[in-house]
Amino acid sequence: MPGDGAGGHGRNDPLHGVTLQNMLDRLVERYGWDELGRRFRIKCFSSDPSIKSCLTFLRKTPWARQKVEELYLQTHWPAVNVWRRSPSPQSD
């Protein structure tokens, strides 16, 4: 059925193709563990935080994963120009 989120409607999903690990990596890079611990009030973000412990918790806890996904979607990420050609190496 259209709009049910199943059957390959990934183009309408803003998180299509973004893994949970990629989300966490980018959020940690952007905000740091201290800020994420303040925002989420979840132990895996504030007590000896690691990507691995957060992934384990978030995969088992839908409400927490939803909060992480919401922050990821609300964060302004710099645009990446995929069409820009990298400089060609100079030959001698």
Steps between C-alpha positions, in 0.01 A plus 500: 500500500629849428625683805529194723880525506550155349578379156790721395362847562843612619500817294238645735693400813755767598703233682511264201854371461619648830611235747459541874878486536540777241247712691684448828841567346381829354312607814801428722724692260258792496390521864743286703411244767443759774237689301329180383489380861331826602252486213399135533538423873576140404775314686680369189559863395619627838668215690814378322342562158596311186351446158476128574306540825264754344438280196416205725257707709337683209440182302303360795321821600273654236411815698869584548583432136216733400653781708839449330336496156307819580816684604678376189217628280481835683873563476615730222767307313726679253422412142750282321553573134527155345544651153813696585799348331799445718815665376693280264849407609770704337730301279863596473 
